[in-house]
Amino acid sequence: MRLVTRFELAAKNESELHGYLRNAFNAYSGEDEHLFRTNVNT
């Protein structure tokens, strides 16, 4: 798993941040555990 620093987040645009939030929410809500592991490790 790769941690993202606040400086890396500050460099992202709004659509990229929305994508991170959507993927994290879907993974933690139990929709697709594999999706969470795949996206976090990229």
C-alpha positions as CSV (number, residue, x, y, z in Angstrom):
1,M,0.0,0.0,0.0
2,R,1.3,3.5,-0.9
3,L,0.6,6.4,1.4
4,V,-0.1,9.8,-0.2
5,T,1.2,12.9,1.4
6,R,-0.7,16.1,1.7
7,F,1.8,17.7,-0.7
8,E,1.0,15.1,-3.4
9,L,-2.7,15.6,-2.8
10,A,-2.3,19.4,-3.1
11,A,-0.8,18.8,-6.6
12,K,-3.8,16.9,-7.8
13,N,-6.7,18.5,-9.6
14,E,-10.3,18.3,-8.4
15,S,-11.3,15.4,-10.7
16,E,-8.3,13.3,-9.5
17,L,-9.2,13.9,-5.9
18,H,-12.8,13.0,-6.5
19,G,-11.6,9.7,-8.1
20,Y,-9.4,8.9,-5.1
21,L,-12.4,9.6,-2.7
22,R,-14.8,7.5,-4.8
23,N,-12.4,4.5,-5.0
24,A,-11.7,4.7,-1.3
25,F,-15.4,4.9,-0.4
26,N,-16.4,2.0,-2.7
27,A,-13.6,-0.2,-1.3
28,Y,-14.4,0.6,2.3
29,S,-18.1,0.1,1.8
30,G,-17.4,-3.5,0.9
31,E,-18.3,-3.1,-2.8
32,D,-15.1,-4.5,-4.1
33,E,-12.2,-5.3,-1.8
34,H,-10.0,-6.2,-4.8
35,L,-10.6,-2.8,-6.3
36,F,-9.3,-1.1,-3.2
37,R,-6.1,-3.2,-3.1
38,T,-5.5,-2.6,-6.8
39,N,-6.0,1.2,-6.7
40,V,-4.1,1.8,-3.5
41,N,-1.1,-0.1,-4.8
42,T,-0.8,1.9,-8.0
